[in-house]
Amino acid sequence: MKKNIVFTTLIILASISFGLTVSTSSASDQQSISALNQALSSYEWKERQQAADAISKIGVEAKETIPCLINCLTDEEWHVRKAAANALVSMKSEAKQAVPSLIDALGDEEWHVRKPAAYALAAIGPASIPAVTALIVALGDYEWHVRKPAACALAAIGPASIPAVTALINTLSDYEWHVRKPSCDALAAIGPASKPAVPKLITLLNDEEWMVRASAALALGAIGPDAASAIPALKEKLKDYEEQVRDAAVNAIKKIGHTQ
């Protein structure tokens, strides 16, 4: 009941913005979705943007708008493309049909579009496997706001992101810690195949940001026995001032399986 009330409220607010008439009964949700799809096709770009923004708040309850949102990824106005990508983020795995279009969006001229496109791929998860190559390219984007979600997407894809190991090792040296952390997370999700990253991950155990240190420790643990050379450094982290780093170090030592 509460979910339907929230959904209906958002639809009403959207209808006010678009000047559309939609029903407020839960039995007429399809009419409301049709109204949003209509707004996504409006000749006024601001209405298209507002429709996508409203959908991003509704989420999977409005999954019937996904085809129209995909069309909006190629809109002539970048504000609409950005809003459409953000709306697809809210669709999570339901938006897997958008993967090819989101891959194209990773090459958009506006980083404000590339950013939510990468986040949408992250939200979709393992079904974003076809995007791995494009995400590797995105790891080298000049804007860190794009590099960060690209790493997050590779982490969400998991072991299938193996081709990105070398690129992820490079981003472990990123000047922005918001990129270093998800890069560690991606290497952890890949697992033992991230062995080449061990030396750099050991270095990151002394990163100035504790969240990076914790993620580096977790990545070493995920690599397992092949990260045995990290045991001395991990033991030093048992004295870290941050509890989550200490816990991550303990877990990593256990997973590596050595007591040196």
N, C-alpha and C positions, 0 to 999 in steps of 0.2 A: 504493500500500500504506500509506504513512505517513498519507495523508489519511483512509483508512478506519479506521485505528487511532485517530486523534484523534476521529473521528466516533463510533466505538463507545464510547470512553472517556467522552465527554460524555453519551452516552445512558445508560451505566451509572450515572454520577453522578446524572443526572436521575431514573432509576428508583429509586435509593435514597431520594431526597428525597420522591418521590411514593408510595413503597411499592408500585410497580408491578413486574411481571415482564416484562422485554423480552429478546429474543434478542441475543446478542453476535456473531452471525455476519453478515458483510457481506451474505449472501444474504437476510437477514431484516430489512434496513434498513426496509422498508415496515412491518413489525410495530412497529418502534421508533417510526416516525413516527406510527403509529396510536395508540401509547401516549401520545405527547406531545399529540396532538389530544384524546385522552381526558382528559388532565390539564388541558388548556385549557378543558374543559367541566365540570371538577369543581365541586361545590357549595361547596368550600372556596376562598375567594379567594386564600389564600396558595399553594395548589397551582397555581392558574391563573397567578399571578405567577411562581412558580418555573419553571413550564413555559416561559413566555415568555422568562424570563431564560436558560434553558438553550438555547433556540432561537437567541437572539441570539449565542451563542457558536458554534453550529453553522453558522449562516449559510445560504447558498443550498442546502446539502446537505439542508436541511429545508424547501425551498420548498413542499412539499405541505401545510404547516401554514398557509400564507398565508390561506386562507379563514377558518380559525378565529381567526387573529390579527386579521383585519378585524372579526370579531364581537366580539372582546375590546376593540376601540377604543371600544365603547359600554358596557363593563362598569360596573356600579354602583360598583365600587371603583376609585378613581383610580390606585392603585398597580398595578393590573392593566392599566389603559389605558396607563400610562406604559411598563410592561414590554413590552406588545404593540407600541407604537410603536417602541421601541428594537429589538425583534426585526425589525421591518420595515425598519429602517435597514440591518441586516445582509443583507437580501435584495436590496438594490440595485435594479437595473432589473427584476428578476424580480417586484418588488412593484407594478408599474404598475397592476394591477387595484385596488390599494388607494387610488389617488389620490383618488377622491371621498370616501372615508371619512376620509382624512388631512386633506382640506380642512375637513371638519366638525370634526376634532380640533384644528385651529388655533383654533377658537373655544371649546375646552374651558375650564371654569372654573378648572382647575389649570394654572399655567404649566409645572409639571413634565411635563405631558402635551403642551402646545403646543410645548415645546422639541423633544422627539424627533420629533414629527409633522413639524415643519419640516425637521429633519435627514433624515427619511425621504424627504421630497419632494426634497431635495437629492441624496440617494443614488440616487433613481430617475432624475433627470436630465431631459432634454428631454421625456420623456413626462409630466412634471408641468405642462405648459403650462396646463391648465385651472385650475391653482392660482394663477396669477399675481395675479389680483384679491385673493384671500384673503391672499397673501403681502405684497401692498402694505399691507393692513390690519395684518398682523403686524409690519411695519416700525415701526408706531407703538405697539407693545405697551409697557406700562409696565415690563416686565422685559427687561433687555438680553440675558438668556440666550435670549430668544425672538427679539429683533430680529436677533441675530447669525446664527442658522441660517436666518432668513427671507431675509437678504441672500445667504447661501451658496446657498440654493435658487434664487434668481433668477439667480445667476451660473451655476449648473449648467444652468438652462433655456436661457440664452444669448440670442441676438437676439430671441426671442419675448417677452422681458421688457421690451421697449420701453415699454409703458404704465407701467412702474415708475420711469422716469427721474426724474421730479419728486420722487417719494418718496425715491429713493436720494440725490438731491442734498441733501435735508433731513437724511438720516442721516449725511451726511459731516460734519455738525456735532455728531454724537452725543458725549456726554461720555466714552463708553467706546470706547477704540481698537479693541477686539475687534469693534465694530460698524462703525467707520469703515473698517477694512481690507477686510472682505468687501463693503462697499458700493462701494468702489473696484473690487474684482474684478468685481462685477456690472456696473458701468458699462463696464469693459473688455470683458466678454463680449458686451455689447450692441453695442459698436463705435461707428461714426460717428454713430449716432443719439443718442449721449450728449453731443453737442456742447454743449448747454446747461450741462453740468457743468464745462466748461473753467475758468471763473474760480475755482470752489471747489476744483477739483483742483490748480490752481496754488498756492493757499493751503496745501493739504495737503503740498506739497513741502517745507514747513518744519515739518511735524508733529513733535512730540517723540518719537514712536515711529518708528523707522526702517522697520519693516514697512509702516506706513501710507505713508511717503514713497515707498518702492519701488512699492507698489501704485498710488499716485497717478500716478507716472511711467509705469507700464505702461498705465494707463487712458488717459493722454494720447496715448501712442503708438498705442493701439488706435483712438482717434478719428481719427487721421491728420492730413492737411493742415489740417483745420478747427481743429486745436489749435495752429496756428502761433504764436499769441500767447504760448504757454508756452515757446518756445525760450529766451529769456533766463534764465528761472527754471530750466529744465532744465540749461542750461550751468553755472549756479551749483552744481547738484547733482553735477557732475563732480568737485567737490572735497569731497563728503560723506565723512565718516569711515568710513561703512559701504560696503563693496565692492558689496553687492547693490543699494544705491541708485545708486551710480555706474554700474553695469552697466545698470540699468533706464533711467537717464537717457540713456545712449548709445543704447540700442535705441529709445527714444522719439524721439530726435532723428532717427535714421535713418528711422523709419516716417513721421514727419511730413513728411520730405523737404525740409527747408529748411536752409540753412547761414548763417542770419543771424548 
